[in-house]
Amino acid sequence: MKHRLFWEPLSQVLFICLLIVFSAHSHAAESLAIKPHEQPDTCNPNVPQIRVTINGVGSGGVLNVELYDNPDYFLFKKGRVLKIRVPALETQQKVCMDLTQPGTYAVAVYQDLDSNRKLKKQWNQLPLEPFGLSNNPEQHFGFPRFRDSAFTTGRLGADIAIDLKQPPDP
């Protein structure tokens, strides 16, 4: 009888702890939920695609890779041709996007640290999360221009590298 009195409360506490752990894990997995149309394509150098190597990725959150082809709407949602999301791993990552036609494009990448699908910005619109652009242009005042990040693909696409820049400490 003494053992039963000891084990019942202990087993209830263990059950509650396990429930909390699994609930937290389930919530974290949901926050990283990547929609089917946001999945990257399989990298293949024999297929027309943009193959993006991303350097400086930290662990946690989601990497967002966005493709643009219109200078007038660069870095705006309505100008985005494609958006790819992958879990961010602390390493160099490669993301590939199939192309329907060659052209002039620009790529923006940011690490969504809290996986809320939004790039956190400072009062002056500069990113508060790791961010990078194709051609790795220097960040000056204001928004970068399409022409500074633009590249032209060939028949089999293009291979580009983007270095994520860490935001300044607040």
Backbone torsions as a table, in degrees:
resi	resn	phi	psi	omega
1	MET	NA	-40.2	179.7
2	LYS	-62.2	-40.0	-179.8
3	HIS	-64.7	-38.7	-179.3
4	ARG	-64.1	-41.1	179.6
5	LEU	-64.1	-32.5	179.1
6	PHE	-76.4	-44.4	-172.8
7	TRP	-76.5	-34.1	-178.4
8	GLU	-60.5	-52.0	178.1
9	PRO	-63.7	-38.0	178.8
10	LEU	-63.2	-44.0	179.4
11	SER	-65.7	-33.1	177.3
12	GLN	-67.7	-41.4	178.5
13	VAL	-64.0	-45.0	177.7
14	LEU	-60.7	-42.1	179.3
15	PHE	-61.7	-45.0	-179.8
16	ILE	-64.2	-41.9	178.3
17	CYS	-61.1	-45.4	178.2
18	LEU	-62.2	-40.1	178.8
19	LEU	-61.3	-42.8	178.7
20	ILE	-64.2	-45.0	-179.8
21	VAL	-61.8	-47.8	-179.5
22	PHE	-67.3	-35.0	177.8
23	SER	-65.0	-44.2	179.0
24	ALA	-63.9	-42.2	178.7
25	HIS	-63.5	-42.0	179.3
26	SER	-63.7	-41.6	179.0
27	HIS	-64.3	-40.9	178.7
28	ALA	-63.2	-41.5	179.2
29	ALA	-64.7	-39.3	178.7
30	GLU	-64.3	-39.4	-177.6
31	SER	-67.3	-23.9	176.6
32	LEU	-92.2	4.1	-177.0
33	ALA	-51.4	123.8	179.9
34	ILE	-111.1	125.0	-177.4
35	LYS	-70.7	151.1	-177.8
36	PRO	-53.2	-39.0	-178.9
37	HIS	-75.7	-5.3	178.3
38	GLU	-99.5	1.4	-179.8
39	GLN	-71.6	142.6	176.4
40	PRO	-73.4	160.3	174.3
41	ASP	-85.6	158.9	176.2
42	THR	-69.5	129.7	-178.5
43	CYS	-68.3	131.5	-179.1
44	ASN	-153.3	112.7	-178.2
45	PRO	-66.8	-10.1	180.0
46	ASN	-97.7	8.0	-179.4
47	VAL	-120.4	141.2	176.8
48	PRO	-64.8	110.4	179.2
49	GLN	-158.7	163.0	172.1
50	ILE	-98.9	122.3	-179.5
51	ARG	-107.9	110.1	-173.6
52	VAL	-105.2	121.1	172.0
53	THR	-98.8	125.0	-175.9
54	ILE	-112.4	122.0	-179.8
55	ASN	-104.7	150.6	175.1
56	GLY	83.3	23.4	-179.6
57	VAL	-79.4	133.5	174.1
58	GLY	-96.0	173.2	179.8
59	SER	-85.3	148.6	175.5
60	GLY	101.2	144.7	177.5
61	GLY	79.8	-156.8	-174.4
62	VAL	-129.3	138.9	173.7
63	LEU	-89.8	127.1	177.3
64	ASN	-108.4	125.0	179.2
65	VAL	-119.1	118.3	-174.3
66	GLU	-120.0	135.8	-178.3
67	LEU	-108.7	132.9	-179.9
68	TYR	-127.6	148.7	176.4
69	ASP	-134.5	3.5	-176.8
70	ASN	-120.2	114.7	-178.7
71	PRO	-60.1	-30.2	-177.7
72	ASP	-72.2	-21.6	-177.1
73	TYR	-124.7	28.7	179.6
74	PHE	-63.7	128.8	-179.8
75	LEU	71.9	14.8	173.6
76	PHE	-111.9	145.7	-175.8
77	LYS	-54.1	-43.0	-176.4
78	LYS	-71.7	-12.1	176.7
79	GLY	-94.9	-5.7	-177.1
80	ARG	-76.2	127.4	178.5
81	VAL	-85.5	-36.8	-174.3
82	LEU	-155.1	145.7	176.0
83	LYS	-132.1	126.2	178.7
84	ILE	-115.0	138.7	177.0
85	ARG	-128.4	131.8	176.8
86	VAL	-138.7	150.9	174.9
87	PRO	-58.9	136.5	179.7
88	ALA	-82.6	126.9	178.4
89	LEU	-119.8	144.0	-177.3
90	GLU	-74.3	83.4	-179.0
91	THR	-175.4	180.0	171.1
92	GLN	-76.7	134.8	-179.6
93	GLN	-123.5	150.3	178.0
94	LYS	-121.4	131.1	179.7
95	VAL	-128.6	133.6	-178.4
96	CYS	-120.2	143.1	179.5
97	MET	-130.7	121.9	176.4
98	ASP	-67.1	144.7	178.8
99	LEU	-109.4	143.6	174.9
100	THR	-87.5	-25.5	178.4
101	GLN	-158.3	151.5	175.3
102	PRO	-65.8	157.8	179.1
103	GLY	176.4	-168.0	176.7
104	THR	-105.1	125.5	-174.1
105	TYR	-134.8	166.4	169.5
106	ALA	-138.6	147.3	-179.4
107	VAL	-121.8	136.2	173.2
108	ALA	-118.4	138.8	179.0
109	VAL	-130.4	137.1	169.3
110	TYR	-142.7	151.6	178.2
111	GLN	-98.1	108.8	179.8
112	ASP	-79.5	89.3	-171.1
113	LEU	-61.0	-36.1	-179.6
114	ASP	-101.2	6.4	175.5
115	SER	57.0	32.3	-179.8
116	ASN	-92.2	6.9	177.7
117	ARG	70.3	16.6	179.3
118	LYS	-134.9	140.3	175.3
119	LEU	-81.5	118.5	176.5
120	LYS	-70.9	138.7	-177.7
121	LYS	-131.0	154.1	174.6
122	GLN	-78.0	177.0	177.8
123	TRP	-58.3	-29.6	-178.6
124	ASN	-95.1	15.2	176.8
125	GLN	75.1	2.4	176.1
126	LEU	-75.1	145.5	-175.3
127	PRO	-64.0	143.8	172.4
128	LEU	-104.6	3.8	176.7
129	GLU	-124.5	156.4	-179.7
130	PRO	-52.8	134.7	-170.4
131	PHE	-147.5	146.2	176.3
132	GLY	-156.3	159.8	-179.6
133	LEU	-129.5	155.2	174.2
134	SER	-58.4	148.0	-174.9
135	ASN	71.0	-2.3	178.2
136	ASN	45.5	54.8	-179.2
137	PRO	-67.0	152.4	175.4
138	GLU	-68.2	139.4	179.5
139	GLN	-85.6	119.9	175.7
140	HIS	-113.8	-164.2	178.9
141	PHE	-69.4	141.7	177.2
142	GLY	80.4	-177.5	-179.1
143	PHE	-71.9	144.3	173.9
144	PRO	-67.4	157.2	-179.9
145	ARG	-97.6	152.1	179.2
146	PHE	-56.1	-45.0	-175.4
147	ARG	-62.4	-25.3	178.2
148	ASP	-75.3	-21.9	-177.8
149	SER	-112.0	-6.0	-173.7
150	ALA	-73.9	147.5	174.4
151	PHE	-144.9	156.9	-179.3
152	THR	-109.6	134.1	179.8
153	THR	-89.7	153.4	173.4
154	GLY	-95.6	-164.8	-178.7
155	ARG	-59.7	-35.2	179.6
156	LEU	-105.2	23.4	176.1
157	GLY	86.3	-143.6	-177.1
158	ALA	-156.3	151.5	172.5
159	ASP	-109.9	122.5	180.0
160	ILE	-129.6	159.8	176.1
161	ALA	-126.3	137.5	179.2
162	ILE	-126.4	129.5	175.6
163	ASP	-98.8	117.9	177.2
164	LEU	-69.5	133.9	176.4
165	LYS	-99.1	132.9	178.5
166	GLN	-77.1	140.7	179.3
167	PRO	-69.9	158.0	177.2
168	PRO	-67.7	151.9	175.9
169	ASP	-67.5	135.7	-179.1
170	PRO	-69.2	NA	NA
